[in-house]
């Protein structure tokens, strides 16, 4: 994955955490739910990034022989 994609996913996670906390602090359940969903989405994207990187590492390991 590109560095920009990883940074974008990390920023999305932070934004979701902030939104969820703000919603919790103000009692706005809708905002809290949207923040939690955004954070979960970003975590899933980051897991995909890691899986793709691991696949690339395996591919590179076989290429070097």
N, CA, C and O atoms as a CHARMM CRD file, in Angstrom:
* protein
*
  260
    1    1 UNK  N      0.84300  -1.16800   0.00000 PROA 1      0.00000
    2    1 UNK  CA     0.00000   0.00000   0.00000 PROA 1      0.00000
    3    1 UNK  C      0.88500   1.22600   0.00000 PROA 1      0.00000
    4    1 UNK  O      2.00700   1.22600   0.50500 PROA 1      0.00000
    5    2 UNK  N      0.34200   2.24800  -0.57600 PROA 2      0.00000
    6    2 UNK  CA     1.09000   3.48500  -0.61200 PROA 2      0.00000
    7    2 UNK  C      1.09100   4.17500   0.73900 PROA 2      0.00000
    8    2 UNK  O      0.18900   3.98800   1.55600 PROA 2      0.00000
    9    3 UNK  N      2.09200   4.95300   0.95000 PROA 3      0.00000
   10    3 UNK  CA     2.22500   5.68500   2.20500 PROA 3      0.00000
   11    3 UNK  C      1.06300   6.64400   2.40600 PROA 3      0.00000
   12    3 UNK  O      0.59900   6.83500   3.53000 PROA 3      0.00000
   13    4 UNK  N      0.59300   7.24600   1.32100 PROA 4      0.00000
   14    4 UNK  CA    -0.52700   8.18500   1.43200 PROA 4      0.00000
   15    4 UNK  C     -1.80400   7.46300   1.85800 PROA 4      0.00000
   16    4 UNK  O     -2.57800   7.99900   2.65200 PROA 4      0.00000
   17    5 UNK  N     -2.03300   6.26100   1.34400 PROA 5      0.00000
   18    5 UNK  CA    -3.21900   5.49900   1.73800 PROA 5      0.00000
   19    5 UNK  C     -3.16500   5.15000   3.21600 PROA 5      0.00000
   20    5 UNK  O     -4.16800   5.25300   3.92200 PROA 5      0.00000
   21    6 UNK  N     -1.99800   4.73900   3.67900 PROA 6      0.00000
   22    6 UNK  CA    -1.84900   4.39400   5.09100 PROA 6      0.00000
   23    6 UNK  C     -2.09500   5.61400   5.97800 PROA 6      0.00000
   24    6 UNK  O     -2.76400   5.51700   7.00700 PROA 6      0.00000
   25    7 UNK  N     -1.55800   6.74700   5.57900 PROA 7      0.00000
   26    7 UNK  CA    -1.74800   7.97600   6.34500 PROA 7      0.00000
   27    7 UNK  C     -3.21900   8.38800   6.34000 PROA 7      0.00000
   28    7 UNK  O     -3.75100   8.81800   7.36400 PROA 7      0.00000
   29    8 UNK  N     -3.86500   8.25700   5.20500 PROA 8      0.00000
   30    8 UNK  CA    -5.28100   8.61000   5.09600 PROA 8      0.00000
   31    8 UNK  C     -6.14000   7.71600   6.00100 PROA 8      0.00000
   32    8 UNK  O     -7.07700   8.19400   6.64200 PROA 8      0.00000
   33    9 UNK  N     -5.81800   6.42600   6.04900 PROA 9      0.00000
   34    9 UNK  CA    -6.58000   5.50700   6.88900 PROA 9      0.00000
   35    9 UNK  C     -6.34400   5.79800   8.37400 PROA 9      0.00000
   36    9 UNK  O     -7.26500   5.69500   9.18400 PROA 9      0.00000
   37   10 UNK  N     -5.12100   6.15800   8.72500 PROA 10     0.00000
   38   10 UNK  CA    -4.81000   6.50000  10.11200 PROA 10     0.00000
   39   10 UNK  C     -5.54400   7.78300  10.51900 PROA 10     0.00000
   40   10 UNK  O     -6.05400   7.88400  11.63400 PROA 10     0.00000
   41   11 UNK  N     -5.59200   8.74800   9.61800 PROA 11     0.00000
   42   11 UNK  CA    -6.29800  10.00000   9.88200 PROA 11     0.00000
   43   11 UNK  C     -7.79700   9.74100  10.03800 PROA 11     0.00000
   44   11 UNK  O     -8.44900  10.32800  10.90100 PROA 11     0.00000
   45   12 UNK  N     -8.33200   8.86600   9.20300 PROA 12     0.00000
   46   12 UNK  CA    -9.75200   8.51100   9.29300 PROA 12     0.00000
   47   12 UNK  C    -10.05600   7.86700  10.64700 PROA 12     0.00000
   48   12 UNK  O    -11.09700   8.13300  11.24800 PROA 12     0.00000
   49   13 UNK  N     -9.14400   7.02200  11.11900 PROA 13     0.00000
   50   13 UNK  CA    -9.31500   6.38800  12.42800 PROA 13     0.00000
   51   13 UNK  C     -9.33100   7.44400  13.53300 PROA 13     0.00000
   52   13 UNK  O    -10.19200   7.40700  14.41200 PROA 13     0.00000
   53   14 UNK  N     -8.39300   8.37400  13.49300 PROA 14     0.00000
   54   14 UNK  CA    -8.30700   9.42300  14.51000 PROA 14     0.00000
   55   14 UNK  C     -9.55200  10.31500  14.47900 PROA 14     0.00000
   56   14 UNK  O    -10.07200  10.70100  15.52600 PROA 14     0.00000
   57   15 UNK  N    -10.01900  10.63200  13.28900 PROA 15     0.00000
   58   15 UNK  CA   -11.21200  11.45800  13.14400 PROA 15     0.00000
   59   15 UNK  C    -12.43000  10.73100  13.72900 PROA 15     0.00000
   60   15 UNK  O    -13.26600  11.34500  14.39200 PROA 15     0.00000
   61   16 UNK  N    -12.52100   9.43000  13.48100 PROA 16     0.00000
   62   16 UNK  CA   -13.61900   8.64000  14.03300 PROA 16     0.00000
   63   16 UNK  C    -13.57900   8.58300  15.54700 PROA 16     0.00000
   64   16 UNK  O    -14.61100   8.70300  16.20800 PROA 16     0.00000
   65   17 UNK  N    -12.37500   8.39800  16.10400 PROA 17     0.00000
   66   17 UNK  CA   -12.23400   8.37300  17.56200 PROA 17     0.00000
   67   17 UNK  C    -12.67300   9.70400  18.16600 PROA 17     0.00000
   68   17 UNK  O    -13.37700   9.74300  19.17500 PROA 17     0.00000
   69   18 UNK  N    -12.24700  10.78400  17.53600 PROA 18     0.00000
   70   18 UNK  CA   -12.60800  12.12400  18.01800 PROA 18     0.00000
   71   18 UNK  C    -14.10700  12.35400  17.95700 PROA 18     0.00000
   72   18 UNK  O    -14.70000  12.89400  18.89100 PROA 18     0.00000
   73   19 UNK  N    -14.70900  11.94800  16.86600 PROA 19     0.00000
   74   19 UNK  CA   -16.14900  12.12500  16.70000 PROA 19     0.00000
   75   19 UNK  C    -16.90700  11.28600  17.72600 PROA 19     0.00000
   76   19 UNK  O    -17.89100  11.74800  18.30400 PROA 19     0.00000
   77   20 UNK  N    -16.44800  10.05100  17.95200 PROA 20     0.00000
   78   20 UNK  CA   -17.10600   9.17900  18.92600 PROA 20     0.00000
   79   20 UNK  C    -16.98900   9.75500  20.33700 PROA 20     0.00000
   80   20 UNK  O    -17.95500   9.73100  21.10100 PROA 20     0.00000
   81   21 UNK  N    -15.83000  10.26500  20.67700 PROA 21     0.00000
   82   21 UNK  CA   -15.63500  10.86100  22.00700 PROA 21     0.00000
   83   21 UNK  C    -16.46400  12.12200  22.17900 PROA 21     0.00000
   84   21 UNK  O    -17.06100  12.34600  23.23200 PROA 21     0.00000
   85   22 UNK  N    -16.49700  12.94600  21.13400 PROA 22     0.00000
   86   22 UNK  CA   -17.30400  14.17400  21.20500 PROA 22     0.00000
   87   22 UNK  C    -18.78000  13.82700  21.34500 PROA 22     0.00000
   88   22 UNK  O    -19.50100  14.46600  22.11100 PROA 22     0.00000
   89   23 UNK  N    -19.22100  12.83300  20.61800 PROA 23     0.00000
   90   23 UNK  CA   -20.61200  12.41000  20.73400 PROA 23     0.00000
   91   23 UNK  C    -20.92500  11.86500  22.10800 PROA 23     0.00000
   92   23 UNK  O    -22.00300  12.11600  22.64800 PROA 23     0.00000
   93   24 UNK  N    -19.98900  11.11800  22.68400 PROA 24     0.00000
   94   24 UNK  CA   -20.18000  10.59300  24.02800 PROA 24     0.00000
   95   24 UNK  C    -20.20500  11.69300  25.07300 PROA 24     0.00000
   96   24 UNK  O    -20.98600  11.63800  26.02400 PROA 24     0.00000
   97   25 UNK  N    -19.35200  12.69000  24.89800 PROA 25     0.00000
   98   25 UNK  CA   -19.26600  13.77800  25.86900 PROA 25     0.00000
   99   25 UNK  C    -20.50400  14.67700  25.83100 PROA 25     0.00000
  100   25 UNK  O    -20.92400  15.20900  26.85800 PROA 25     0.00000
  101   26 UNK  N    -21.07600  14.84000  24.65100 PROA 26     0.00000
  102   26 UNK  CA   -22.23900  15.71800  24.51400 PROA 26     0.00000
  103   26 UNK  C    -23.55800  14.96300  24.61100 PROA 26     0.00000
  104   26 UNK  O    -24.62400  15.57800  24.64900 PROA 26     0.00000
  105   27 UNK  N    -23.49200  13.64200  24.65100 PROA 27     0.00000
  106   27 UNK  CA   -24.71600  12.85000  24.70400 PROA 27     0.00000
  107   27 UNK  C    -25.37500  12.68300  23.34800 PROA 27     0.00000
  108   27 UNK  O    -26.52800  12.25900  23.26400 PROA 27     0.00000
  109   28 UNK  N    -24.65800  13.01300  22.29000 PROA 28     0.00000
  110   28 UNK  CA   -25.19000  12.88700  20.92800 PROA 28     0.00000
  111   28 UNK  C    -24.88100  11.47000  20.43700 PROA 28     0.00000
  112   28 UNK  O    -23.78500  11.19000  19.95200 PROA 28     0.00000
  113   29 UNK  N    -25.86000  10.59500  20.57100 PROA 29     0.00000
  114   29 UNK  CA   -25.65200   9.18300  20.25000 PROA 29     0.00000
  115   29 UNK  C    -25.41700   8.97100  18.75700 PROA 29     0.00000
  116   29 UNK  O    -24.67700   8.06900  18.36400 PROA 29     0.00000
  117   30 UNK  N    -26.04100   9.79500  17.93300 PROA 30     0.00000
  118   30 UNK  CA   -25.86400   9.66800  16.48300 PROA 30     0.00000
  119   30 UNK  C    -24.41400   9.96400  16.09200 PROA 30     0.00000
  120   30 UNK  O    -23.80700   9.23500  15.30700 PROA 30     0.00000
  121   31 UNK  N    -23.87600  11.03700  16.64800 PROA 31     0.00000
  122   31 UNK  CA   -22.48500  11.39900  16.35200 PROA 31     0.00000
  123   31 UNK  C    -21.54100  10.32100  16.87700 PROA 31     0.00000
  124   31 UNK  O    -20.55800   9.96500  16.22600 PROA 31     0.00000
  125   32 UNK  N    -21.85200   9.81500  18.05200 PROA 32     0.00000
  126   32 UNK  CA   -21.01500   8.77700  18.64300 PROA 32     0.00000
  127   32 UNK  C    -21.02200   7.52400  17.76500 PROA 32     0.00000
  128   32 UNK  O    -19.97700   6.91100  17.54800 PROA 32     0.00000
  129   33 UNK  N    -22.18700   7.15000  17.26600 PROA 33     0.00000
  130   33 UNK  CA   -22.29900   5.96800  16.40900 PROA 33     0.00000
  131   33 UNK  C    -21.56800   6.17000  15.09000 PROA 33     0.00000
  132   33 UNK  O    -20.89100   5.26300  14.60600 PROA 33     0.00000
  133   34 UNK  N    -21.70400   7.35300  14.51000 PROA 34     0.00000
  134   34 UNK  CA   -21.00400   7.64000  13.25100 PROA 34     0.00000
  135   34 UNK  C    -19.49400   7.60400  13.45500 PROA 34     0.00000
  136   34 UNK  O    -18.76600   7.10200  12.59900 PROA 34     0.00000
  137   35 UNK  N    -19.02100   8.12600  14.57100 PROA 35     0.00000
  138   35 UNK  CA   -17.59900   8.10700  14.86600 PROA 35     0.00000
  139   35 UNK  C    -17.08100   6.68900  15.04900 PROA 35     0.00000
  140   35 UNK  O    -16.00700   6.34100  14.55800 PROA 35     0.00000
  141   36 UNK  N    -17.84600   5.88200  15.75300 PROA 36     0.00000
  142   36 UNK  CA   -17.45000   4.48900  15.96100 PROA 36     0.00000
  143   36 UNK  C    -17.41800   3.73700  14.63400 PROA 36     0.00000
  144   36 UNK  O    -16.51300   2.94000  14.38700 PROA 36     0.00000
  145   37 UNK  N    -18.40700   3.99100  13.78700 PROA 37     0.00000
  146   37 UNK  CA   -18.44800   3.34200  12.47300 PROA 37     0.00000
  147   37 UNK  C    -17.26200   3.77600  11.61600 PROA 37     0.00000
  148   37 UNK  O    -16.65100   2.95600  10.93000 PROA 37     0.00000
  149   38 UNK  N    -16.94300   5.05800  11.66000 PROA 38     0.00000
  150   38 UNK  CA   -15.81000   5.57200  10.88000 PROA 38     0.00000
  151   38 UNK  C    -14.49700   4.96000  11.37200 PROA 38     0.00000
  152   38 UNK  O    -13.62900   4.60200  10.57600 PROA 38     0.00000
  153   39 UNK  N    -14.36700   4.84900  12.68100 PROA 39     0.00000
  154   39 UNK  CA   -13.15800   4.24800  13.26100 PROA 39     0.00000
  155   39 UNK  C    -13.04700   2.77500  12.86100 PROA 39     0.00000
  156   39 UNK  O    -11.96200   2.30500  12.51800 PROA 39     0.00000
  157   40 UNK  N    -14.15200   2.05800  12.90400 PROA 40     0.00000
  158   40 UNK  CA   -14.15600   0.64600  12.52100 PROA 40     0.00000
  159   40 UNK  C    -13.80400   0.46500  11.05100 PROA 40     0.00000
  160   40 UNK  O    -13.05600  -0.44300  10.68700 PROA 40     0.00000
  161   41 UNK  N    -14.34300   1.32400  10.22300 PROA 41     0.00000
  162   41 UNK  CA   -14.04900   1.27600   8.79200 PROA 41     0.00000
  163   41 UNK  C    -12.55700   1.49500   8.54000 PROA 41     0.00000
  164   41 UNK  O    -11.94200   0.79200   7.73800 PROA 41     0.00000
  165   42 UNK  N    -11.98700   2.47700   9.23200 PROA 42     0.00000
  166   42 UNK  CA   -10.56500   2.76100   9.07300 PROA 42     0.00000
  167   42 UNK  C     -9.71500   1.58400   9.55500 PROA 42     0.00000
  168   42 UNK  O     -8.70200   1.25400   8.93800 PROA 42     0.00000
  169   43 UNK  N    -10.12700   0.95200  10.65800 PROA 43     0.00000
  170   43 UNK  CA    -9.37600  -0.20300  11.16500 PROA 43     0.00000
  171   43 UNK  C     -9.41100  -1.34900  10.16700 PROA 43     0.00000
  172   43 UNK  O     -8.41600  -2.04800   9.97900 PROA 43     0.00000
  173   44 UNK  N    -10.54900  -1.53700   9.53400 PROA 44     0.00000
  174   44 UNK  CA   -10.66500  -2.58400   8.52300 PROA 44     0.00000
  175   44 UNK  C     -9.75800  -2.28500   7.32400 PROA 44     0.00000
  176   44 UNK  O     -9.11400  -3.18600   6.78700 PROA 44     0.00000
  177   45 UNK  N     -9.71600  -1.02900   6.91600 PROA 45     0.00000
  178   45 UNK  CA    -8.84100  -0.64000   5.79800 PROA 45     0.00000
  179   45 UNK  C     -7.37300  -0.84800   6.16300 PROA 45     0.00000
  180   45 UNK  O     -6.57500  -1.27500   5.32900 PROA 45     0.00000
  181   46 UNK  N     -7.01900  -0.54300   7.42100 PROA 46     0.00000
  182   46 UNK  CA    -5.64100  -0.74200   7.86500 PROA 46     0.00000
  183   46 UNK  C     -5.28800  -2.22100   7.89700 PROA 46     0.00000
  184   46 UNK  O     -4.15500  -2.59500   7.59600 PROA 46     0.00000
  185   47 UNK  N     -6.23800  -3.05400   8.25500 PROA 47     0.00000
  186   47 UNK  CA    -5.99400  -4.50000   8.23600 PROA 47     0.00000
  187   47 UNK  C     -5.74800  -4.96600   6.80300 PROA 47     0.00000
  188   47 UNK  O     -4.89500  -5.82100   6.56100 PROA 47     0.00000
  189   48 UNK  N     -6.49000  -4.40700   5.86300 PROA 48     0.00000
  190   48 UNK  CA    -6.27400  -4.72300   4.45500 PROA 48     0.00000
  191   48 UNK  C     -4.89900  -4.27900   3.98900 PROA 48     0.00000
  192   48 UNK  O     -4.22500  -4.98800   3.24200 PROA 48     0.00000
  193   49 UNK  N     -4.48700  -3.09300   4.43800 PROA 49     0.00000
  194   49 UNK  CA    -3.14800  -2.59200   4.10000 PROA 49     0.00000
  195   49 UNK  C     -2.07500  -3.56900   4.58900 PROA 49     0.00000
  196   49 UNK  O     -1.13700  -3.89400   3.86200 PROA 49     0.00000
  197   50 UNK  N     -2.23100  -4.03200   5.83800 PROA 50     0.00000
  198   50 UNK  CA    -1.24500  -4.94300   6.41900 PROA 50     0.00000
  199   50 UNK  C     -1.22100  -6.28000   5.68800 PROA 50     0.00000
  200   50 UNK  O     -0.15600  -6.85700   5.47100 PROA 50     0.00000
  201   51 UNK  N     -2.40200  -6.76900   5.30700 PROA 51     0.00000
  202   51 UNK  CA    -2.46900  -8.04000   4.58200 PROA 51     0.00000
  203   51 UNK  C     -1.79200  -7.91900   3.22300 PROA 51     0.00000
  204   51 UNK  O     -1.06900  -8.82000   2.79900 PROA 51     0.00000
  205   52 UNK  N     -2.03000  -6.80100   2.54500 PROA 52     0.00000
  206   52 UNK  CA    -1.41000  -6.59500   1.24000 PROA 52     0.00000
  207   52 UNK  C      0.10700  -6.49300   1.38600 PROA 52     0.00000
  208   52 UNK  O      0.84900  -7.05800   0.58200 PROA 52     0.00000
  209   53 UNK  N      0.56500  -5.77800   2.40000 PROA 53     0.00000
  210   53 UNK  CA     2.00900  -5.67000   2.64900 PROA 53     0.00000
  211   53 UNK  C      2.61500  -7.04500   2.94500 PROA 53     0.00000
  212   53 UNK  O      3.70800  -7.35600   2.47200 PROA 53     0.00000
  213   54 UNK  N      1.91300  -7.86200   3.72300 PROA 54     0.00000
  214   54 UNK  CA     2.41200  -9.20200   4.04000 PROA 54     0.00000
  215   54 UNK  C      2.49200 -10.05400   2.78100 PROA 54     0.00000
  216   54 UNK  O      3.45300 -10.79900   2.59100 PROA 54     0.00000
  217   55 UNK  N      1.48100  -9.94500   1.92100 PROA 55     0.00000
  218   55 UNK  CA     1.50400 -10.66900   0.65300 PROA 55     0.00000
  219   55 UNK  C      2.66100 -10.23400  -0.22300 PROA 55     0.00000
  220   55 UNK  O      3.31000 -11.05600  -0.87000 PROA 55     0.00000
  221   56 UNK  N      2.91400  -8.93200  -0.24000 PROA 56     0.00000
  222   56 UNK  CA     4.04900  -8.42600  -1.01500 PROA 56     0.00000
  223   56 UNK  C      5.37400  -8.93400  -0.45600 PROA 56     0.00000
  224   56 UNK  O      6.29300  -9.24300  -1.21400 PROA 56     0.00000
  225   57 UNK  N      5.47200  -9.02300   0.87300 PROA 57     0.00000
  226   57 UNK  CA     6.69800  -9.53000   1.50100 PROA 57     0.00000
  227   57 UNK  C      6.94300 -10.99100   1.12600 PROA 57     0.00000
  228   57 UNK  O      8.07500 -11.39200   0.85500 PROA 57     0.00000
  229   58 UNK  N      5.87500 -11.77200   1.11300 PROA 58     0.00000
  230   58 UNK  CA     6.00200 -13.18400   0.74000 PROA 58     0.00000
  231   58 UNK  C      6.43600 -13.29800  -0.71900 PROA 58     0.00000
  232   58 UNK  O      7.31600 -14.08900  -1.06000 PROA 58     0.00000
  233   59 UNK  N      5.81100 -12.50300  -1.56300 PROA 59     0.00000
  234   59 UNK  CA     6.16000 -12.51200  -2.99100 PROA 59     0.00000
  235   59 UNK  C      7.62100 -12.11700  -3.18400 PROA 59     0.00000
  236   59 UNK  O      8.32800 -12.72500  -3.98800 PROA 59     0.00000
  237   60 UNK  N      8.07200 -11.11000  -2.45600 PROA 60     0.00000
  238   60 UNK  CA     9.46600 -10.66900  -2.56100 PROA 60     0.00000
  239   60 UNK  C     10.42900 -11.74400  -2.04700 PROA 60     0.00000
  240   60 UNK  O     11.52400 -11.90300  -2.58700 PROA 60     0.00000
  241   61 UNK  N     10.03100 -12.47200  -1.02000 PROA 61     0.00000
  242   61 UNK  CA    10.89000 -13.52400  -0.47000 PROA 61     0.00000
  243   61 UNK  C     11.13900 -14.61600  -1.50500 PROA 61     0.00000
  244   61 UNK  O     12.24300 -15.15400  -1.59100 PROA 61     0.00000
  245   62 UNK  N     10.13300 -14.93700  -2.27700 PROA 62     0.00000
  246   62 UNK  CA    10.29300 -15.96800  -3.29700 PROA 62     0.00000
  247   62 UNK  C     11.04300 -15.44600  -4.51700 PROA 62     0.00000
  248   62 UNK  O     11.70200 -16.22200  -5.20800 PROA 62     0.00000
  249   63 UNK  N     10.95500 -14.15700  -4.79300 PROA 63     0.00000
  250   63 UNK  CA    11.64400 -13.56900  -5.92700 PROA 63     0.00000
  251   63 UNK  C     13.14400 -13.53400  -5.73000 PROA 63     0.00000
  252   63 UNK  O     13.89800 -13.70000  -6.68900 PROA 63     0.00000
  253   64 UNK  N     13.58900 -13.32000  -4.50500 PROA 64     0.00000
  254   64 UNK  CA    15.01800 -13.11400  -4.24600 PROA 64     0.00000
  255   64 UNK  C     15.84900 -14.39300  -4.40400 PROA 64     0.00000
  256   64 UNK  O     17.07600 -14.33500  -4.49100 PROA 64     0.00000
  257   65 UNK  N     15.18500 -15.52500  -4.44100 PROA 65     0.00000
  258   65 UNK  CA    15.94300 -16.78600  -4.58800 PROA 65     0.00000
  259   65 UNK  C     16.44700 -16.99000  -5.97200 PROA 65     0.00000
  260   65 UNK  O     17.09800 -17.99700  -6.25000 PROA 65     0.00000
